[in-house]
Amino acid sequence: MAASIDSVANELKKQSVEGTKNVKLNVEELNWDNSFVRELPGDPRTDSIPRQVLHACYTKVLPSVPVNNPQLVAWSESVAELLELDLKEFERPDFPLIFSGASPLVGAIPYAQNYGGHQFGTWAGQLGDGRAITLGEILNSKSQRWELQLKGAGKTPYSRFADGLAVLRSSIREFLCGEAMHGLGVPTTRALCLVTTGKDVMRDMFYDGNPKDEPGAIVCRVAQSFLRFGSYQLHASRGKEDSGIVRALADYAIRYHFPHLENMTSSGSISFNTGKEDNSVVDLTSNKYAAWAVEVAERTASMISRWQDVGFTHGVMNTDNMSVLGLTIDYGPFGFLDAFDPSYTPNITDLPGRRYCFANQPDVGLWNIAQFTSALSTAELLSDKEADYAMERYGNKFMDDYQDIMTRKLGLAKYSKKLISELLKNMAIDKVDYTNFFRSLSNIKADPTIPEDQVLNPLKAVLLDIGMERKESWTSWVKSYIQELSAPGVSDEERKISMNSVNPKYILRNYLCQSAIDAAEQGDFEEVRQLLKVMRCPFDEQPGMEKYACLPPAWANRPGVCMLSCSS
């Protein structure tokens, strides 16, 4: 099981490379399966009137967004290859109509999922897909299952007081970030395409009483599944009458997405001492739900360790935004670190308490796992000891992965807590650019004889405007770092190649997104497409693209660029 967890990110990335190149389908030939609506209880009503939907995992509802000459803004060829969709389909005149939901897809059975969740630590009850409508699941020739979902496709019973629509601004961010995270090797939902609707949508971006019309848009999101922690929480919260739905949802997830847990035997030896005083043992082979909860916890830990690796802050780690597959899901007010600040949050709603700031993400992940296992325990799928063990495994997995990541980022032979702690402290004091610093670190030579006044030369571009006292602190740290590097006997060039393979040169900085959005809102989509191209290969040098690795300009600090609300 541990091996399967460790390979999740690599496997997801390889899937886009290993697509079956001989199969090229048009849209009408896609193989729809629709297992979610076939096997799970649904809402008997099909209207989109906002309401409480009881004893159901979904409501069948058709896309209803108004369109007027929709246009294709951007598309992902690698996602198309996962679906075995012929790339020529993007050239079809009716492609934007199909993926705005205006033209129905034969074989699809659209629905909105019903789920609940904790928002900022408070139970919110029923939430559900308020502006996302799943078209169904595609099975490719390798029997890989891919769920297609239109975000911004119109009202559902879960829209509450909202309009079910999305604007171009947030849709570009979602499309680009999913693909950028995939390029970075972070487990994530993907996107097939982004289309404009040709209709305006009114939004009050800053909540200052000055709403304005913005271009409407729809993203076609793609993932193996969009099941969330909140999918289980909602039904567990509704008492014994719905505990069977929690079990059915767990069985569904295991059957289609964790099949290796279906037929475990004691020969698998998946049992662990809890470390408690009574020396009790948790035997995961006797309860597939316990084994599943542990794997969900470990996948979540691996995902969040990768967030910390690349300086990504999700912004809204509510339990309804946590995937049971360990995928980064729901890109709202996200942000990548520029100046290193552990308290950074991209979400203006989160500013008072900074619950979801960068430094808090690992702890919030554990809290969310506790809510997830509590839901399974309420439905009598887990014992208390099994739930505790899942949380324990989350903590252990996160630390194992994080220590391994930081060791590789610094090109060290072994983890050094003292060295890394001192580094992060220095970076926070001087607000050093997170991405550019780690990329520049590979330029340091493992030569203890370098004169002290030259030690910082390889970092000049990233240690800007530091005074004499801080220069001394950095010199001391770099000298300690060189001592650590000089031991293993790895050449400087080998280490540089290795470090550059894990420290990206390009990340999706907020100001880059904003520049692409500004152009797109004027009808020019080339910058969106160029950004997509650069972010596909974030570890490569990409000659001529250096401007995309630059520090943010002064204008990037204006309101609306770095901070966004969670409903944008």
LUMSERO-333226 format. One record per residue (C-alpha): residue number from 0; x, y, z. Coordinates in steps of 0.1 Angstrom, whole numbers, plus 5000, padded with zeros to 4 digits. Layout:
(NUM (X Y Z))
...
% end
This chain:
(0 (5000 5000 5000))
(1 (5029 5024 5008))
(2 (5043 5018 4974))
(3 (5010 5027 4958))
(4 (5008 5059 4978))
(5 (5043 5070 4969))
(6 (5038 5066 4932))
(7 (5005 5085 4929))
(8 (5020 5118 4917))
(9 (5044 5101 4893))
(10 (5016 5079 4880))
(11 (4993 5108 4873))
(12 (5020 5126 4854))
(13 (5030 5096 4834))
(14 (4994 5090 4823))
(15 (4995 5120 4800))
(16 (5027 5106 4784))
(17 (5014 5071 4781))
(18 (4981 5079 4764))
(19 (4971 5054 4738))
(20 (4984 5072 4707))
(21 (4966 5049 4682))
(22 (4931 5057 4694))
(23 (4917 5090 4682))
(24 (4881 5096 4689))
(25 (4857 5124 4680))
(26 (4834 5138 4707))
(27 (4805 5115 4696))
(28 (4826 5084 4700))
(29 (4836 5090 4736))
(30 (4828 5059 4758))
(31 (4805 5071 4786))
(32 (4800 5048 4816))
(33 (4780 5069 4842))
(34 (4787 5045 4871))
(35 (4780 5073 4897))
(36 (4744 5078 4887))
(37 (4739 5041 4879))
(38 (4751 5027 4913))
(39 (4743 5054 4939))
(40 (4710 5068 4951))
(41 (4698 5100 4933))
(42 (4674 5128 4938))
(43 (4639 5120 4925))
(44 (4635 5156 4914))
(45 (4654 5170 4884))
(46 (4647 5207 4889))
(47 (4674 5233 4899))
(48 (4653 5250 4926))
(49 (4676 5256 4957))
(50 (4666 5231 4984))
(51 (4678 5205 5008))
(52 (4683 5173 4989))
(53 (4678 5143 5012))
(54 (4689 5106 5009))
(55 (4707 5113 4976))
(56 (4742 5115 4963))
(57 (4733 5137 4933))
(58 (4706 5155 4913))
(59 (4703 5150 4876))
(60 (4704 5185 4861))
(61 (4712 5199 4827))
(62 (4736 5228 4820))
(63 (4716 5260 4817))
(64 (4741 5287 4812))
(65 (4731 5312 4785))
(66 (4756 5315 4756))
(67 (4760 5337 4726))
(68 (4787 5327 4701))
(69 (4809 5309 4727))
(70 (4846 5308 4719))
(71 (4875 5284 4727))
(72 (4901 5302 4748))
(73 (4925 5274 4757))
(74 (4928 5236 4757))
(75 (4951 5209 4770))
(76 (4964 5184 4744))
(77 (4977 5161 4771))
(78 (4943 5159 4788))
(79 (4927 5152 4754))
(80 (4952 5123 4750))
(81 (4940 5108 4783))
(82 (4905 5108 4769))
(83 (4918 5096 4735))
(84 (4901 5126 4720))
(85 (4914 5135 4686))
(86 (4932 5169 4688))
(87 (4914 5179 4656))
(88 (4882 5181 4676))
(89 (4894 5214 4691))
(90 (4891 5229 4656))
(91 (4854 5220 4653))
(92 (4831 5250 4650))
(93 (4807 5235 4674))
(94 (4833 5225 4700))
(95 (4827 5256 4722))
(96 (4789 5250 4720))
(97 (4794 5214 4732))
(98 (4817 5223 4761))
(99 (4797 5252 4773))
(100 (4768 5227 4777))
(101 (4747 5244 4751))
(102 (4748 5213 4728))
(103 (4742 5180 4747))
(104 (4766 5151 4745))
(105 (4751 5118 4735))
(106 (4757 5093 4762))
(107 (4763 5118 4790))
(108 (4740 5119 4820))
(109 (4747 5153 4836))
(110 (4743 5157 4874))
(111 (4754 5179 4903))
(112 (4769 5161 4933))
(113 (4754 5165 4968))
(114 (4779 5170 4997))
(115 (4785 5190 5028))
(116 (4815 5203 5047))
(117 (4833 5224 5072))
(118 (4840 5259 5061))
(119 (4867 5277 5081))
(120 (4862 5251 5108))
(121 (4825 5254 5111))
(122 (4800 5228 5099))
(123 (4780 5243 5070))
(124 (4756 5215 5063))
(125 (4746 5208 5027))
(126 (4768 5226 5001))
(127 (4770 5205 4969))
(128 (4779 5215 4933))
(129 (4765 5250 4931))
(130 (4780 5259 4897))
(131 (4796 5226 4886))
(132 (4777 5200 4865))
(133 (4793 5166 4859))
(134 (4787 5153 4824))
(135 (4796 5117 4833))
(136 (4826 5094 4832))
(137 (4847 5085 4801))
(138 (4864 5051 4799))
(139 (4893 5050 4776))
(140 (4908 5019 4759))
(141 (4929 5012 4790))
(142 (4898 5012 4812))
(143 (4910 5044 4829))
(144 (4880 5063 4842))
(145 (4879 5101 4837))
(146 (4850 5123 4850))
(147 (4842 5154 4830))
(148 (4827 5184 4847))
(149 (4816 5218 4835))
(150 (4823 5246 4861))
(151 (4800 5276 4856))
(152 (4773 5257 4837))
(153 (4743 5271 4855))
(154 (4721 5267 4886))
(155 (4716 5234 4905))
(156 (4697 5227 4937))
(157 (4729 5234 4955))
(158 (4734 5269 4942))
(159 (4717 5285 4972))
(160 (4716 5323 4965))
(161 (4742 5322 4937))
(162 (4737 5322 4899))
(163 (4757 5290 4891))
(164 (4779 5309 4867))
(165 (4816 5316 4865))
(166 (4836 5345 4851))
(167 (4866 5345 4827))
(168 (4889 5358 4854))
(169 (4885 5329 4878))
(170 (4881 5304 4850))
(171 (4915 5313 4835))
(172 (4931 5309 4870))
(173 (4915 5275 4875))
(174 (4924 5262 4840))
(175 (4960 5274 4842))
(176 (4967 5263 4878))
(177 (4954 5228 4874))
(178 (4977 5223 4844))
(179 (5006 5241 4861))
(180 (5003 5219 4892))
(181 (5003 5188 4869))
(182 (5035 5201 4853))
(183 (5051 5205 4888))
(184 (5042 5169 4896))
(185 (5015 5177 4922))
(186 (4984 5154 4922))
(187 (4956 5176 4908))
(188 (4924 5178 4889))
(189 (4930 5188 4853))
(190 (4912 5208 4826))
(191 (4903 5198 4790))
(192 (4893 5233 4778))
(193 (4882 5267 4786))
(194 (4854 5285 4767))
(195 (4838 5319 4769))
(196 (4800 5320 4770))
(197 (4796 5353 4751))
(198 (4775 5366 4780))
(199 (4784 5389 4809))
(200 (4781 5379 4845))
(201 (4778 5405 4873))
(202 (4804 5402 4902))
(203 (4814 5423 4931))
(204 (4851 5413 4932))
(205 (4861 5433 4963))
(206 (4827 5431 4982))
(207 (4827 5469 4983))
(208 (4793 5475 4969))
(209 (4805 5481 4933))
(210 (4796 5451 4912))
(211 (4805 5451 4875))
(212 (4799 5430 4845))
(213 (4826 5405 4836))
(214 (4829 5380 4807))
(215 (4813 5346 4815))
(216 (4833 5314 4810))
(217 (4832 5277 4816))
(218 (4861 5253 4824))
(219 (4857 5216 4816))
(220 (4874 5200 4846))
(221 (4887 5164 4844))
(222 (4896 5140 4873))
(223 (4893 5103 4881))
(224 (4866 5114 4906))
(225 (4854 5145 4923))
(226 (4844 5128 4955))
(227 (4853 5149 4985))
(228 (4855 5144 5023))
(229 (4823 5163 5024))
(230 (4806 5137 5002))
(231 (4808 5114 5032))
(232 (4803 5140 5060))
(233 (4769 5151 5047))
(234 (4753 5117 5049))
(235 (4770 5108 5081))
(236 (4756 5140 5097))
(237 (4720 5130 5087))
(238 (4718 5101 5112))
(239 (4714 5064 5109))
(240 (4689 5067 5081))
(241 (4717 5078 5058))
(242 (4745 5057 5072))
(243 (4739 5032 5044))
(244 (4747 5059 5019))
(245 (4781 5065 5035))
(246 (4788 5028 5031))
(247 (4776 5028 4995))
(248 (4798 5058 4987))
(249 (4828 5042 5004))
(250 (4822 5009 4985))
(251 (4819 5029 4953))
(252 (4852 5047 4958))
(253 (4870 5015 4967))
(254 (4856 4996 4938))
(255 (4866 5021 4911))
(256 (4895 5040 4926))
(257 (4911 5017 4952))
(258 (4905 4983 4938))
(259 (4936 4968 4954))
(260 (4918 4971 4988))
(261 (4888 4950 4977))
(262 (4903 4915 4981))
(263 (4929 4919 5009))
(264 (4939 4888 5028))
(265 (4958 4884 5060))
(266 (4988 4873 5039))
(267 (4991 4909 5030))
(268 (5003 4916 5066))
(269 (4987 4951 5066))
(270 (4986 4953 5104))
(271 (5003 4978 5127))
(272 (5010 4982 5164))
(273 (4992 5014 5175))
(274 (5020 5023 5199))
(275 (4996 5026 5228))
(276 (5002 5013 5262))
(277 (4980 4983 5257))
(278 (5001 4973 5226))
(279 (4969 4969 5206))
(280 (4971 4961 5169))
(281 (4951 4976 5140))
(282 (4948 4949 5113))
(283 (4938 4967 5081))
(284 (4932 4934 5062))
(285 (4901 4928 5084))
(286 (4884 4960 5074))
(287 (4888 4975 5039))
(288 (4873 5008 5051))
(289 (4901 5012 5076))
(290 (4927 5004 5049))
(291 (4910 5029 5027))
(292 (4909 5056 5053))
(293 (4946 5051 5059))
(294 (4953 5054 5022))
(295 (4932 5086 5019))
(296 (4951 5101 5048))
(297 (4985 5092 5033))
(298 (4975 5105 4999))
(299 (4964 5137 5015))
(300 (4997 5140 5034))
(301 (5017 5135 5002))
(302 (4997 5161 4983))
(303 (5001 5187 5010))
(304 (5039 5180 5013))
(305 (5041 5187 4976))
(306 (5022 5220 4981))
(307 (5048 5230 5007))
(308 (5075 5219 4983))
(309 (5065 5243 4955))
(310 (5052 5271 4977))
(311 (5016 5266 4968))
(312 (4988 5279 4991))
(313 (4953 5266 4985))
(314 (4935 5293 5003))
(315 (4902 5274 5011))
(316 (4910 5241 5027))
(317 (4874 5234 5037))
(318 (4865 5198 5039))
(319 (4843 5201 5008))
(320 (4874 5210 4989))
(321 (4894 5179 4999))
(322 (4895 5150 4974))
(323 (4894 5114 4987))
(324 (4919 5106 4959))
(325 (4945 5131 4973))
(326 (4941 5155 4944))
(327 (4943 5193 4946))
(328 (4908 5203 4939))
(329 (4888 5236 4936))
(330 (4912 5264 4926))
(331 (4896 5295 4941))
(332 (4918 5320 4958))
(333 (4951 5301 4954))
(334 (4986 5316 4953))
(335 (5022 5306 4950))
(336 (5047 5322 4974))
(337 (5067 5351 4960))
(338 (5085 5366 4990))
(339 (5087 5338 5016))
(340 (5061 5344 5043))
(341 (5048 5315 5063))
(342 (5016 5335 5072))
(343 (5008 5342 5035))
(344 (4972 5336 5025))
(345 (4957 5345 4991))
(346 (4922 5346 5005))
(347 (4908 5380 5017))
(348 (4881 5360 5036))
(349 (4908 5342 5055))
(350 (4928 5374 5065))
(351 (4915 5378 5101))
(352 (4927 5345 5114))
(353 (4948 5332 5085))
(354 (4935 5297 5092))
(355 (4945 5285 5057))
(356 (4979 5303 5055))
(357 (5009 5285 5040))
(358 (5024 5274 5073))
(359 (4991 5260 5086))
(360 (4983 5237 5056))
(361 (4998 5205 5071))
(362 (4979 5210 5104))
(363 (4946 5218 5086))
(364 (4951 5186 5065))
(365 (4952 5166 5097))
(366 (4921 5184 5111))
(367 (4903 5176 5078))
(368 (4913 5139 5080))
(369 (4899 5139 5116))
(370 (4865 5151 5102))
(371 (4866 5125 5074))
(372 (4874 5096 5097))
(373 (4848 5109 5122))
(374 (4822 5106 5094))
(375 (4832 5070 5087))
(376 (4832 5062 5124))
(377 (4797 5077 5127))
(378 (4786 5053 5099))
(379 (4802 5025 5119))
(380 (4828 5018 5091))
(381 (4858 5025 5114))
(382 (4866 5019 5151))
(383 (4881 5047 5171))
(384 (4915 5030 5170))
(385 (4913 5027 5132))
(386 (4904 5064 5130))
(387 (4933 5073 5153))
(388 (4957 5052 5133))
(389 (4947 5070 5100))
(390 (4955 5103 5116))
(391 (4988 5090 5129))
(392 (4997 5077 5094))
(393 (4989 5112 5080))
(394 (5014 5128 5103))
(395 (5041 5102 5097))
(396 (5036 5103 5059))
(397 (5037 5141 5058))
(398 (5069 5143 5077))
(399 (5086 5115 5057))
(400 (5076 5131 5024))
(401 (5085 5166 5036))
(402 (5119 5157 5049))
(403 (5127 5138 5017))
(404 (5115 5168 4996))
(405 (5136 5193 5015))
(406 (5166 5171 5014))
(407 (5164 5169 4976))
(408 (5156 5206 4972))
(409 (5189 5214 4990))
(410 (5209 5186 4972))
(411 (5218 5170 5006))
(412 (5228 5134 5012))
(413 (5206 5133 5044))
(414 (5180 5154 5061))
(415 (5194 5182 5084))
(416 (5167 5197 5106))
(417 (5190 5224 5119))
(418 (5203 5235 5085))
(419 (5168 5236 5070))
(420 (5152 5254 5100))
(421 (5179 5281 5099))
(422 (5174 5285 5062))
(423 (5136 5290 5064))
(424 (5141 5314 5093))
(425 (5165 5335 5072))
(426 (5142 5334 5042))
(427 (5113 5346 5063))
(428 (5133 5375 5078))
(429 (5144 5388 5044))
(430 (5113 5379 5025))
(431 (5134 5360 4999))
(432 (5116 5348 4967))
(433 (5108 5312 4974))
(434 (5111 5297 4939))
(435 (5140 5317 4926))
(436 (5160 5311 4958))
(437 (5159 5274 4956))
(438 (5166 5275 4919))
(439 (5197 5296 4926))
(440 (5209 5274 4954))
(441 (5221 5249 4928))
(442 (5248 5274 4917))
(443 (5267 5270 4950))
(444 (5299 5250 4947))
(445 (5309 5224 4974))
(446 (5342 5241 4980))
(447 (5350 5250 5017))
(448 (5380 5271 5005))
(449 (5359 5298 4988))
(450 (5369 5332 5004))
(451 (5343 5344 5028))
(452 (5336 5376 5008))
(453 (5327 5355 4978))
(454 (5304 5329 4995))
(455 (5272 5348 4987))
(456 (5281 5355 4950))
(457 (5259 5327 4936))
(458 (5229 5341 4955))
(459 (5233 5378 4947))
(460 (5202 5378 4924))
(461 (5179 5365 4952))
(462 (5194 5382 4983))
(463 (5185 5417 4974))
(464 (5191 5448 4996))
(465 (5202 5430 5027))
(466 (5223 5449 5053))
(467 (5256 5439 5068))
(468 (5241 5420 5098))
(469 (5219 5399 5076))
(470 (5248 5394 5052))
(471 (5267 5378 5081))
(472 (5238 5355 5089))
(473 (5235 5344 5053))
(474 (5273 5339 5050))
(475 (5273 5317 5081))
(476 (5244 5296 5068))
(477 (5260 5291 5033))
(478 (5293 5281 5049))
(479 (5274 5254 5070))
(480 (5256 5244 5038))
(481 (5289 5240 5019))
(482 (5302 5218 5047))
(483 (5272 5195 5043))
(484 (5276 5194 5005))
(485 (5313 5186 5006))
(486 (5309 5152 5023))
(487 (5290 5130 4998))
(488 (5314 5132 4969))
(489 (5288 5142 4943))
(490 (5301 5166 4916))
(491 (5287 5201 4915))
(492 (5273 5196 4881))
(493 (5255 5163 4890))
(494 (5240 5180 4921))
(495 (5229 5211 4900))
(496 (5211 5188 4876))
(497 (5195 5169 4904))
(498 (5184 5200 4923))
(499 (5170 5217 4892))
(500 (5149 5187 4885))
(501 (5130 5193 4918))
(502 (5132 5231 4921))
(503 (5111 5247 4894))
(504 (5122 5278 4874))
(505 (5086 5287 4865))
(506 (5055 5288 4887))
(507 (5021 5304 4881))
(508 (5027 5337 4898))
(509 (4996 5358 4904))
(510 (5009 5387 4883))
(511 (5014 5363 4854))
(512 (4978 5351 4857))
(513 (4966 5387 4859))
(514 (4984 5398 4828))
(515 (4969 5369 4809))
(516 (4934 5378 4823))
(517 (4937 5415 4814))
(518 (4945 5405 4778))
(519 (4918 5378 4776))
(520 (4892 5402 4788))
(521 (4900 5423 4758))
(522 (4896 5393 4735))
(523 (4933 5384 4732))
(524 (4939 5348 4744))
(525 (4975 5344 4733))
(526 (4990 5351 4767))
(527 (4968 5324 4783))
(528 (4981 5299 4757))
(529 (5017 5310 4761))
(530 (5015 5307 4799))
(531 (5000 5272 4795))
(532 (5030 5262 4773))
(533 (5056 5276 4797))
(534 (5040 5259 4828))
(535 (5039 5225 4811))
(536 (5077 5223 4816))
(537 (5084 5243 4848))
(538 (5118 5226 4855))
(539 (5133 5233 4821))
(540 (5153 5265 4813))
(541 (5132 5273 4782))
(542 (5154 5299 4764))
(543 (5136 5331 4756))
(544 (5110 5326 4784))
(545 (5130 5340 4812))
(546 (5106 5369 4818))
(547 (5081 5343 4832))
(548 (5106 5336 4861))
(549 (5110 5373 4871))
(550 (5100 5387 4904))
(551 (5066 5404 4905))
(552 (5065 5441 4894))
(553 (5053 5468 4917))
(554 (5018 5468 4902))
(555 (5013 5432 4913))
(556 (5005 5444 4948))
(557 (4974 5462 4938))
(558 (4941 5448 4952))
(559 (4926 5420 4931))
(560 (4959 5406 4919))
(561 (4973 5389 4950))
(562 (4942 5385 4971))
(563 (4909 5370 4959))
(564 (4877 5360 4977))
(565 (4866 5324 4978))
(566 (4835 5332 4956))
(567 (4853 5348 4927))
% end
